[in-house]
Amino acid sequence: MSKIIITIDGWSSCGKSTLAKQIAKKLGYVYVDSGAMYRAITLYFLRNHIDWTDKKEVTNALKEIHLDFRFNEKTEESEMHLNDENVEYVIRDLVIAEKVSDIAAIKEVRTFAVAQQQKMGTKKGIVMDGRDIGTVVFPKAELKIFMTADNAVRVERRFKELYDKNPNVSIEEVKSNLEMRDYIDSNREVSPLRKAEDAIVLDNTNISEAEQLQKALAWVKERLKGK
């Protein structure tokens, strides 16, 4: 059976990664977490005290970064590796979340990441989530989904996710971080967050994970029929 490229874009904490992983598992596709790539770059910049306002320093730092996803047989998930180090859990920290939108907005960083993402999609059969996957990375993808949800619901989801790892985090911190990321993501000069014209909107404010997966798989079935 022929394979397609599926892109999932949308706001922070809408469950993009969760849905993308579920679709990939059902179809036997490769899941690529584009956000993890930007988080790993952010981690490298913070660890190495890179001045990301300095174009030359950023360009030189990117030459030292190697990113790849490696399948973990225990978790049955692909995990982010930065220069051969598994950083999957380190990059989920709030410190990274507070800086990732700023770094992801840098033209050189996006060019670096997009080139790697496009290379991953040459054989199709992938599901990738992010902010500009359907508009910039794979504008010709066969299925584009744009996820959204009520702000209060998104804050609650993000808080629960972070609280499990850091009980000291407050819901006010999470709300502030989410609002800041939304603003930066949608107003940045390079590849801002926006819905592709041919994307299907999936508002999951009032539906379960099982229901949204069912909807998405129905859309996949329609696209595969059309090939």
Helices and strands as residue ranges (DSSP letters): E 5-10, H 16-27, E 30-33, H 34-47, H 55-62, E 67-72, E 77-82, E 85-86, G 90-92, H 94-104, H 107-120, E 126-130, I 133-137, E 143-148, H 151-163, H 171-187, E 200-203, H 209-225
